[in-house]
């Protein structure tokens, strides 16, 4: 069964051009990791200071485990830390939920 995952990020002030530059130069090992993890049809759209991302995979638990155990994913997240901030979607008193989770 195909799983569709979406997420929301916020650009830090004044970092839109830097974000675009870094994504024009995505590391080959990061692209390889995405393929090996089973992530496909990965897209990110910008609207003002917000980023909306989407990808597809067959096994979201396997993808999440691969992301949690990947050195390249950790290095990429650190590399992007000064450019973007994750947006935690939560309702009052409840833990964060996945953004726009579609199954």
Backbone as CSV, one residue per row, in Angstrom:
resi,resn,N_x,N_y,N_z,CA_x,CA_y,CA_z,C_x,C_y,C_z
1,UNK,0.838,-1.182,0.000,0.000,0.000,0.000,0.887,1.250,0.000
2,UNK,0.613,2.156,-0.894,1.387,3.386,-0.954,0.979,4.323,0.188
3,UNK,1.981,4.927,0.803,1.753,5.909,1.861,2.173,7.270,1.322
4,UNK,1.369,8.288,1.587,1.687,9.667,1.206,1.922,10.464,2.472
5,UNK,3.065,11.117,2.558,3.458,11.869,3.743,3.651,13.337,3.368
6,UNK,3.155,14.233,4.200,3.316,15.667,3.976,3.831,16.310,5.251
7,UNK,4.507,17.436,5.085,5.055,18.141,6.238,5.117,19.629,5.945
8,UNK,5.264,20.410,7.010,5.319,21.863,6.907,6.596,22.341,7.598
9,UNK,7.294,23.266,6.961,8.488,23.896,7.522,8.344,25.393,7.378
10,UNK,9.065,26.132,8.190,9.055,27.592,8.105,10.467,28.053,7.784
11,UNK,10.573,28.931,6.785,11.858,29.542,6.475,12.199,30.562,7.539
12,UNK,13.437,30.570,7.974,13.870,31.616,8.898,13.993,32.919,8.106
13,UNK,13.789,34.036,8.786,13.797,35.343,8.132,15.053,35.550,7.298
14,UNK,14.844,35.983,6.058,15.943,36.313,5.162,16.688,35.120,4.589
15,UNK,16.162,33.908,4.750,16.900,32.715,4.326,16.338,32.034,3.079
16,UNK,15.403,32.661,2.385,14.782,32.022,1.215,15.800,31.732,0.120
17,UNK,16.643,32.668,-0.193,17.626,32.448,-1.262,18.659,31.405,-0.860
18,UNK,19.070,31.416,0.396,20.023,30.414,0.875,19.400,29.022,0.836
19,UNK,18.131,28.929,1.213,17.421,27.650,1.142,17.429,27.125,-0.295
20,UNK,17.092,27.992,-1.238,17.061,27.581,-2.649,18.450,27.166,-3.124
21,UNK,19.487,27.908,-2.738,20.851,27.581,-3.138,21.236,26.191,-2.633
22,UNK,20.964,25.930,-1.372,21.321,24.628,-0.806,20.578,23.487,-1.483
23,UNK,19.350,23.730,-1.898,18.589,22.667,-2.556,18.947,22.518,-4.029
24,UNK,19.600,23.486,-4.607,20.149,23.304,-5.960,21.388,22.412,-5.891
25,UNK,21.975,22.295,-4.710,23.217,21.547,-4.517,23.039,20.426,-3.488
26,UNK,21.928,19.717,-3.556,21.692,18.622,-2.608,22.811,17.589,-2.780
27,UNK,23.351,17.147,-1.657,24.449,16.191,-1.669,24.037,14.891,-2.371
28,UNK,24.901,14.359,-3.211,24.587,13.067,-3.857,24.280,11.963,-2.841
29,UNK,24.990,11.944,-1.699,24.710,10.903,-0.707,23.341,11.088,-0.061
30,UNK,22.842,12.319,-0.003,21.493,12.541,0.519,20.462,12.015,-0.476
31,UNK,20.667,12.296,-1.749,19.748,11.785,-2.774,19.761,10.259,-2.789
32,UNK,20.939,9.665,-2.620,21.042,8.211,-2.552,20.309,7.653,-1.346
33,UNK,20.451,8.323,-0.209,19.744,7.884,0.988,18.231,7.883,0.759
34,UNK,17.700,8.945,0.168,16.257,9.023,-0.074,15.785,7.846,-0.923
35,UNK,16.528,7.552,-1.990,16.166,6.416,-2.850,16.228,5.105,-2.072
36,UNK,17.339,4.893,-1.353,17.518,3.639,-0.599,16.462,3.469,0.490
37,UNK,16.010,4.564,1.070,14.985,4.500,2.119,13.595,4.215,1.558
38,UNK,13.461,4.292,0.224,12.173,4.032,-0.401,11.312,5.271,-0.581
39,UNK,11.923,6.449,-0.461,11.198,7.713,-0.639,11.188,8.063,-2.116
40,UNK,10.025,8.393,-2.633,9.911,8.774,-4.050,8.896,9.904,-4.201
41,UNK,8.903,10.510,-5.367,7.983,11.610,-5.677,8.060,12.695,-4.603
42,UNK,9.276,13.066,-4.231,9.537,14.048,-3.177,9.467,15.449,-3.784
43,UNK,8.631,16.304,-3.223,8.478,17.678,-3.696,8.342,18.614,-2.510
44,UNK,8.842,19.837,-2.674,8.661,20.888,-1.668,8.235,22.153,-2.408
45,UNK,7.184,22.785,-1.907,6.687,24.040,-2.469,6.854,25.155,-1.454
46,UNK,7.126,26.349,-1.947,7.246,27.522,-1.068,6.069,28.449,-1.296
47,UNK,5.517,28.940,-0.204,4.490,29.972,-0.245,4.858,30.981,0.835
48,UNK,5.369,32.135,0.415,5.853,33.117,1.373,6.978,32.514,2.190
49,UNK,6.848,32.558,3.502,7.859,32.004,4.385,7.607,30.572,4.800
50,UNK,6.631,29.924,4.173,6.285,28.548,4.526,6.697,27.592,3.414
51,UNK,7.104,26.388,3.822,7.454,25.316,2.895,6.522,24.145,3.156
52,UNK,5.996,23.579,2.088,5.082,22.451,2.181,5.703,21.293,1.409
53,UNK,5.995,20.198,2.110,6.668,19.068,1.491,5.770,17.858,1.407
54,UNK,6.119,16.983,0.449,5.334,15.786,0.187,6.255,14.708,-0.368
55,UNK,6.027,13.466,0.055,6.684,12.335,-0.592,5.812,11.101,-0.451
56,UNK,6.162,10.105,-1.229,5.462,8.835,-1.196,6.453,7.733,-0.819
57,UNK,5.935,6.693,-0.183,6.733,5.513,0.144,5.772,4.350,0.339
58,UNK,6.335,3.148,0.421,5.492,1.974,0.646,5.372,1.626,2.125
59,UNK,6.382,1.979,2.915,6.409,1.574,4.322,6.905,2.756,5.169
60,UNK,6.000,3.524,5.737,6.378,4.727,6.495,7.196,4.374,7.733
61,UNK,6.916,3.238,8.364,7.705,2.856,9.541,9.158,2.585,9.147
62,UNK,9.372,1.934,8.017,10.734,1.667,7.541,11.439,2.974,7.184
63,UNK,10.725,3.902,6.569,11.308,5.205,6.224,11.687,5.960,7.490
64,UNK,10.801,5.998,8.467,11.090,6.705,9.718,12.294,6.083,10.432
65,UNK,12.388,4.759,10.415,13.537,4.083,11.034,14.821,4.417,10.280
66,UNK,14.757,4.411,8.964,15.934,4.750,8.162,16.378,6.180,8.437
67,UNK,15.431,7.093,8.529,15.774,8.497,8.820,16.415,8.627,10.202
68,UNK,15.897,7.928,11.165,16.407,8.019,12.534,17.814,7.446,12.660
69,UNK,18.176,6.516,11.774,19.468,5.843,11.865,20.473,6.291,10.811
70,UNK,20.133,7.315,10.044,20.986,7.746,8.942,21.910,8.887,9.349
71,UNK,23.212,8.665,9.200,24.171,9.744,9.458,24.004,10.886,8.464
72,UNK,23.746,10.559,7.195,23.597,11.624,6.197,22.345,12.458,6.486
73,UNK,21.261,11.817,6.935,20.053,12.565,7.295,20.335,13.506,8.459
74,UNK,21.076,13.011,9.460,21.422,13.851,10.609,22.297,15.025,10.188
75,UNK,23.273,14.792,9.306,24.135,15.873,8.836,23.346,16.891,8.014
76,UNK,22.411,16.403,7.180,21.579,17.318,6.374,20.708,18.183,7.291
77,UNK,20.098,17.569,8.292,19.264,18.334,9.228,20.085,19.415,9.921
78,UNK,21.291,19.085,10.324,22.171,20.070,10.970,22.547,21.177,9.988
79,UNK,22.835,20.811,8.761,23.185,21.761,7.698,22.037,22.748,7.451
80,UNK,20.807,22.284,7.571,19.641,23.119,7.278,19.094,23.841,8.507
81,UNK,19.622,23.558,9.681,19.085,24.105,10.934,19.048,25.635,10.953
82,UNK,20.006,26.314,10.322,20.029,27.777,10.352,19.135,28.399,9.281
83,UNK,18.489,27.565,8.465,17.677,28.047,7.351,16.182,27.811,7.572
84,UNK,15.830,26.670,8.168,14.419,26.296,8.329,14.117,25.853,9.755
85,UNK,12.843,25.911,10.087,12.347,25.445,11.375,11.163,24.530,11.111
86,UNK,11.124,23.335,11.714,9.939,22.489,11.562,8.723,23.158,12.203
87,UNK,7.581,22.877,11.674,6.330,23.378,12.251,5.622,22.187,12.870
88,UNK,5.502,22.192,14.172,4.784,21.114,14.871,3.304,21.450,14.853
89,UNK,2.547,20.586,14.255,1.100,20.775,14.230,0.521,20.057,15.433
90,UNK,-0.092,20.788,16.306,-0.648,20.181,17.513,-1.936,20.903,17.880
91,UNK,-2.776,20.195,18.563,-3.973,20.819,19.122,-3.751,20.947,20.627
92,UNK,-4.488,21.801,21.254,-4.288,22.095,22.682,-4.251,20.815,23.505
93,UNK,-3.142,20.633,24.241,-3.012,19.511,25.147,-2.702,18.176,24.503
94,UNK,-2.580,18.135,23.173,-2.304,16.882,22.480,-0.915,16.921,21.856
95,UNK,-0.291,15.764,21.676,1.029,15.732,21.054,0.948,16.148,19.588
96,UNK,2.105,16.479,18.981,2.099,16.860,17.565,1.517,15.750,16.699
97,UNK,0.880,16.155,15.640,0.322,15.210,14.682,1.084,15.345,13.381
98,UNK,1.022,14.343,12.559,1.603,14.450,11.230,0.775,15.443,10.434
99,UNK,1.465,16.228,9.631,0.768,17.208,8.812,0.076,16.522,7.648
100,UNK,-1.187,16.728,7.530,-1.954,16.268,6.371,-1.742,14.786,6.070
101,UNK,-1.680,13.953,7.082,-1.438,12.531,6.884,-2.547,11.932,6.031
102,UNK,-2.160,11.302,4.943,-3.133,10.700,4.033,-2.771,9.229,3.843
103,UNK,-3.701,8.362,4.079,-3.431,6.929,3.905,-4.385,6.354,2.888
